[in-house]
Amino acid sequence: MDRLKDKVVLITGAASGIGRASAELFAEEGASIVVADIDGPGAESVASGIRGRGGRAFAVAGDVSVGADASRMVEETVGRFGRIDVLFSNAGIPSVAGSIVELSEEEWDRTIDVNLKGTYLLSKAAVPHMMAQAGGVILVTGSEQGYVADPQTPAYNAAKSGLHGLMRSMALNLVRHNIRVNAVCPGITDTPLLQREVDTSPDPEATRRSYAAWAPIGRMAAPREIAQVAAFLASDAASFVVGAAWLVDGGYTAL
């Protein structure tokens, strides 16, 4: 398929997990990919793999919560490929588990800065280019936890709920410029980040079983399953989808 043929796509958090699966799938769909991540070597590995399969990709290292880095990601995309058709603001981090009393100010700030502020900074840099080229797509990675609360992750809940609100506000503001803004909202997904949580838990085997039973579907999502929905939302096939948060959670929020 060529759903993204000739599109230029910047994907953050693309060195692993959902971001990596999306970079690889979007490249298969014909897009030129900018693989952005705080893990520079990891980003380059993904970009190199795409090029090795005949695709167009290059890597950019940076922290999405830093304004200069976010702007540089966008400017290097436009400098290399001449435009930016899709910004996929996917970079995110989990928050430390615990109550609001146990949550440190530093942990709160970092969780909000990466998961919420990063999308603001990237969008602020990308929108002028999209307006100049008369259109574009901004896609963000929301979460089922933007809908349901986890008593042990208040900062993450706040960040993802805020991200959903930011997405809808931008969608209404930018649609008149032919810029569509939407969110893909994964449920529990079998990523390296999640595996690290499993490995560092008191009982990794029990933790993994618990995660696998999280949703009614009875298993975790594969990163590529999330990427398939993201590819649709980024493509012209979703031309009438504006301000939507697409849940891909195996039925968890339907409970």
Secondary structure, DSSP 8 states (H G I E B T S, - for coil): --TTTT-EEEEESTTSHHHHHHHHHHHHTT-EEEEEES-HHHHHHHHHHHHHTT-EEEEEE--TTSHHHHHHHHHHHHHHHS--SEEEE--------S-TTT--HHHHHHHHIIIIIHHHHHHHHHHHHHHHTT-EEEEEE--GGGTS--TT-HHHHHHHHHHHHHHHHHHHHHGGGTEEEEEEEE-SB--HHHHHHHHTSSSHHHHHHHHHTSSTTSS-B-HHHHHHHHHHHHSGGGTT--S-EEEESTTGGG-
